[in-house]
Amino acid sequence: MKGLQGIIIAASLGIIGAICNWFYISRQADNYSRVSFVATKSGTSLKSGDRFKAEHFSKLEIPQNQLGNLDAVAVRWRDLDAVLGMFAIKRYEGSEILLAQDLKTPARKDLNKLIGKDELVMWLPVDSRTFNPMHVNPGDQVSFKVSRFTVGSPSKLNGSDGIGVEVAPVGAGDEIIGPFRVLALGNRKGRRDVQQAAGVSAGAENVIAIAIKKRGNELELKAQRISEVLHVTNFRGIQLLLHPALKEE
C-alpha cells in the first residue's frame, strides 16, 4: 500500500513539475521575440567616405527584452535600403550596429552621381493639395496624372513665356505618364527619418527631381509628354501617383 502511495505521490509531483515547467516556458517565450537591426559584417572594414553596399551588412537579431534604448537609436533591418548608397562618416571595423546619428546625406551625394550616362535630371512641381511627401522617398517609382489634352484646340492657356497655347481635353478621363524614378524631394535625397536624425531639415518637397532617359539629342517620349503638359499649364503642380515597392523591406 505504501508503495502505491509513493507511486501516486511521485506521479503527482511529476505532473506538477511538468505544469510549472510549461508555465515557465510560456512566460519565457515572450523573451524570444527578436528585433532585427543593421550591423556591419564580421571582417568588414570601411573608412570614412566609403559608400555603403549591401554586402557590407548583415542582420543582427536582439531579444525584445534586452533592447534597452537601442530601438530608438539603431537602424532597423527593414530600413536597409535607405542606407545603401550613403557614405560612411566614420570608420567601421566589422560587427558594429549602425546608428541613425551616424547617417547623413552627404554633400558628395550629388544628383548627377545618381543617374546613368543615358539619363538626365528633371525637376517637376507636384500639386501639394494631393501629395504627402512623408510617404515618398528617393528611389521610389512614380507616375503623374494629368488632364488628357492635345495642342491646337480652341481654349487657351498662357505659357511660361506669356504666349497663349491652345489646349483642349481629349475625351473623358485622365492621362497617366510614367513611371519615373525619384531622385530627390526638395533637398531630401534619402528617407525623411534618416535626414532628421542627421539634423538636416527638409524643404520644398513639392518640387521633386526625377531621372529621365535621353535618346540622342531628344528626351524619351514620356519625358517629352511631361514637358509639354507643364508648358501648356504654366508649370502648375501635377498629381503624383506612387507605384508599389520594387521589393519588400
Buried (B, 14 or more C-beta within 10 A) or exposed (E): EEEEEEEEEEEEEEEEEEEEEEEEEEEEEEEEEBBEBBBBEEEBEBEEEBBBEEEBBBEBEBEEEEBEEBEEEBBBBEBBBBBEBBBBEEEBEBEBBBBBEBBBBBEEBEBEEBBEEEBBBBEBBBBEEEBEBEEBBBBBBBBBBBBBBEEEEEEEBEBEEEEEBBBBEEEEEEBBBBBBBBBBBBBBBBBBBBBEBBEBEBEBBBBBBBBBBEEEEEBBEBBBBBBBBBBBBEEEBBBBBBEEEEEEE
